[in-house]
């Protein structure tokens, strides 16, 4: 009996998003293990700023990643991507939605290791997420937020065309400022049905 690859088992695993030298793909178990227990210092550097992600203050629990896989439906889903550079996972991007067929809105969150910040990687990641959500999922809006004081995240949001309100930001499809070329492969009708996307590209 032929053995099927993991990409054949679950539609999200077939998605690959390429921007520059970066590749975004839905997290495999090996990716989850690689970033498990990442510390605040590894993301924000030292000394730590007053703002950090709340989840960094909690005991790491990777089970939520598996729960996202099991509970995925058009009513609520989360696509958790790893960011890969030169064969190494260097961060993650989470795309989440509730009632997507009705509101066409995706909430995004991302991070990369502090040692790689300042090279435009974060901006490339945000462009990759925007192109995938707008052009392949049919999203109308992206939402993002950060803790007060995180000026770097706010600056990237403005560059893409987000409207900033306090520590929250909204990017409407018509306001998006295109950036580097983004290539998406692996989109399928099966994934579209899973996410509530009526006309996948």
RODO-2510 file (C-alpha; in nm, 4 decimals, decimal comma):
residues 201
     n   res          X          Y          Z
     1     x     0,0000     0,0000     0,0000
     2     x     0,1369     0,3401    -0,0977
     3     x     0,2243     0,5705     0,1905
     4     x     0,0822     0,9198     0,1526
     5     x     0,2823     1,2239     0,2518
     6     x     0,1605     1,4491     0,5314
     7     x     0,0540     1,7106     0,2744
     8     x    -0,1978     1,4635     0,1347
     9     x    -0,3475     1,3994     0,4771
    10     x    -0,4608     1,7538     0,5573
    11     x    -0,5225     2,0418     0,3164
    12     x    -0,3556     2,3207     0,5234
    13     x    -0,0239     2,1335     0,5070
    14     x    -0,0179     2,1895     0,1288
    15     x    -0,0016     2,5685     0,1586
    16     x     0,3368     2,7300     0,0971
    17     x     0,3866     3,1066     0,0902
    18     x     0,7140     3,2413    -0,0487
    19     x     0,8375     3,5997    -0,0066
    20     x     1,2015     3,6811    -0,0686
    21     x     1,4127     3,4152     0,1028
    22     x     1,1314     3,3297     0,3456
    23     x     0,8858     3,0418     0,3325
    24     x     0,5691     3,0297     0,5422
    25     x     0,4060     2,6908     0,5952
    26     x     0,1492     2,5588     0,8415
    27     x     0,3269     2,4281     1,1514
    28     x     0,4251     2,0619     1,1585
    29     x     0,4916     1,8898     1,4914
    30     x     0,8660     1,9354     1,4408
    31     x     0,8099     2,3098     1,3969
    32     x     0,5993     2,3270     1,7131
    33     x     0,8814     2,1548     1,9029
    34     x     1,1419     2,3924     1,7579
    35     x     0,9697     2,7069     1,8890
    36     x     0,8241     2,5547     2,2058
    37     x     0,9293     2,7498     2,5127
    38     x     1,0564     3,0547     2,3239
    39     x     1,1409     3,3240     2,5780
    40     x     1,0514     3,6923     2,5893
    41     x     1,4210     3,7807     2,5568
    42     x     1,4494     3,5751     2,2377
    43     x     1,1697     3,7809     2,0823
    44     x     1,2175     4,1245     2,2392
    45     x     1,5837     4,1262     2,3419
    46     x     1,7333     4,2405     2,6707
    47     x     1,6665     4,4387     2,8738
    48     x     1,3038     4,3445     2,8234
    49     x     1,0706     4,6291     2,7234
    50     x     0,7595     4,6987     2,9276
    51     x     0,5521     4,5378     2,6534
    52     x     0,5716     4,1648     2,5797
    53     x     0,3205     3,9094     2,4601
    54     x     0,0978     3,7984     2,7512
    55     x     0,1403     3,4313     2,6572
    56     x     0,5155     3,4576     2,7207
    57     x     0,4404     3,5021     3,0913
    58     x     0,2553     3,1714     3,1092
    59     x     0,3881     2,8168     3,1264
    60     x     0,4320     2,7029     2,7642
    61     x     0,1635     2,4609     2,6527
    62     x     0,1828     2,3469     2,2904
    63     x    -0,1511     2,1658     2,2990
    64     x    -0,3391     2,4695     2,1677
    65     x    -0,1682     2,4198     1,8321
    66     x    -0,3146     2,0702     1,8011
    67     x    -0,6526     2,1964     1,9215
    68     x    -0,6518     2,4492     1,6367
    69     x    -0,6131     2,1650     1,3876
    70     x    -0,8899     1,9529     1,5385
    71     x    -1,1419     2,2343     1,5805
    72     x    -1,1043     2,4011     1,2420
    73     x    -1,4314     2,4925     1,0677
    74     x    -1,5802     2,7862     0,8739
    75     x    -1,7296     2,9105     1,2029
    76     x    -1,3869     2,9415     1,3678
    77     x    -1,0375     2,8591     1,2504
    78     x    -0,6711     2,9291     1,3063
    79     x    -0,3949     2,8704     1,0549
    80     x    -0,0670     2,8659     1,2466
    81     x     0,2333     2,9205     1,0187
    82     x     0,6026     2,8835     1,0832
    83     x     0,8414     3,1288     0,9181
    84     x     1,1417     2,9507     0,7646
    85     x     1,4748     3,0980     0,6546
    86     x     1,7617     2,8838     0,5244
    87     x     1,5998     2,5708     0,6638
    88     x     1,5482     2,7163     1,0138
    89     x     1,2178     2,8167     1,1697
    90     x     1,2653     3,1747     1,2886
    91     x     0,9164     3,2771     1,3994
    92     x     0,5458     3,2213     1,3564
    93     x     0,2358     3,3824     1,2087
    94     x    -0,1153     3,3046     1,3303
    95     x    -0,4160     3,3800     1,1104
    96     x    -0,7461     3,3486     1,2962
    97     x    -1,1079     3,4030     1,2046
    98     x    -1,4579     3,3659     1,3450
    99     x    -1,7619     3,3480     1,1167
   100     x    -1,5353     3,4161     0,8195
   101     x    -1,8047     3,3527     0,5537
   102     x    -2,0060     3,6385     0,7068
   103     x    -1,7477     3,9013     0,8046
   104     x    -1,4455     3,8140     0,5847
   105     x    -1,2120     3,9295     0,8591
   106     x    -0,8817     3,7734     0,9735
   107     x    -0,6961     3,8566     1,2948
   108     x    -0,3185     3,8283     1,2573
   109     x    -0,0322     3,7949     1,5021
   110     x     0,3354     3,7293     1,4354
   111     x     0,6855     3,7313     1,5792
   112     x     1,0422     3,6590     1,4701
   113     x     1,3542     3,6114     1,6780
   114     x     1,5086     3,9352     1,8028
   115     x     1,8488     3,8451     1,6558
   116     x     1,6964     3,8674     1,3070
   117     x     1,4932     4,1853     1,3555
   118     x     1,5871     4,5042     1,1747
   119     x     1,6377     4,3251     0,8421
   120     x     1,2895     4,3779     0,7014
   121     x     1,1844     4,0196     0,7720
   122     x     0,8856     4,1234     0,9816
   123     x     0,7617     4,3485     0,7021
   124     x     0,7961     4,0682     0,4468
   125     x     0,5994     3,8358     0,6730
   126     x     0,3180     4,0863     0,7082
   127     x     0,3027     4,1318     0,3284
   128     x     0,2903     3,7543     0,2819
   129     x    -0,0019     3,7290     0,5241
   130     x    -0,1859     4,0163     0,3553
   131     x    -0,1545     3,8744     0,0048
   132     x    -0,2620     3,5274     0,1158
   133     x    -0,5628     3,6574     0,3092
   134     x    -0,6815     3,9092     0,0488
   135     x    -0,6053     3,7288    -0,2761
   136     x    -0,6491     3,3641    -0,1797
   137     x    -0,8978     3,3638     0,1086
   138     x    -1,1078     3,6583    -0,0058
   139     x    -1,0665     3,8535     0,3190
   140     x    -1,1951     4,2115     0,3287
   141     x    -1,0101     4,3200     0,6445
   142     x    -0,7132     4,2236     0,8583
   143     x    -0,6909     4,3134     1,2250
   144     x    -0,3826     4,3269     1,4427
   145     x    -0,2906     4,4631     1,7841
   146     x     0,0125     4,5035     2,0065
   147     x     0,0972     4,6214     2,3551
   148     x     0,1424     4,9993     2,3964
   149     x     0,5019     5,1038     2,3338
   150     x     0,5750     4,8576     2,0551
   151     x     0,6565     5,1257     1,7991
   152     x     0,8240     4,8822     1,5579
   153     x     0,5044     4,6838     1,5083
   154     x     0,3062     5,0034     1,4629
   155     x     0,5541     5,1308     1,2022
   156     x     0,5218     4,8120     0,9955
   157     x     0,1422     4,8362     1,0125
   158     x     0,1459     5,1936     0,8834
   159     x     0,3763     5,0915     0,5984
   160     x     0,1224     4,8358     0,4790
   161     x    -0,1674     5,0802     0,4950
   162     x    -0,3274     4,9890     0,8274
   163     x    -0,5488     5,2418     1,0047
   164     x    -0,4106     5,2789     1,3584
   165     x    -0,6377     5,3253     1,6589
   166     x    -0,4444     5,3118     1,9847
   167     x    -0,2783     4,9702     1,9995
   168     x    -0,5120     4,8222     1,7395
   169     x    -0,4949     4,8355     1,3634
   170     x    -0,7210     4,7515     1,0714
   171     x    -0,6125     4,6940     0,7126
   172     x    -0,8871     4,7049     0,4508
   173     x    -0,8182     4,5374     0,1209
   174     x    -0,8589     4,8623    -0,0704
   175     x    -0,6012     5,0349     0,1549
   176     x    -0,3295     4,7701     0,1280
   177     x     0,0028     4,9056    -0,0020
   178     x     0,1638     4,6211    -0,2004
   179     x     0,5210     4,5268    -0,1263
   180     x     0,7555     4,2484    -0,2343
   181     x     0,6385     3,9687    -0,4639
   182     x     0,4524     3,6930    -0,2808
   183     x     0,3980     3,3460    -0,4275
   184     x     0,1329     3,1116    -0,2852
   185     x     0,0988     2,7455    -0,3771
   186     x    -0,1190     2,4642    -0,2488
   187     x    -0,4522     2,6456    -0,2257
   188     x    -0,7328     2,3970    -0,2891
   189     x    -1,1095     2,3651    -0,2903
   190     x    -1,0752     2,1336     0,0083
   191     x    -0,9026     2,4054     0,2104
   192     x    -1,1541     2,6623     0,0902
   193     x    -1,4408     2,4514     0,2180
   194     x    -1,2643     2,3996     0,5507
   195     x    -1,2203     2,7762     0,6019
   196     x    -1,5485     2,8928     0,4526
   197     x    -1,3833     3,0448     0,1461
   198     x    -1,6369     3,0458    -0,1340
   199     x    -1,4039     3,0966    -0,4288
   200     x    -1,0437     2,9969    -0,3521
   201     x    -0,7936     3,1257    -0,6064
***
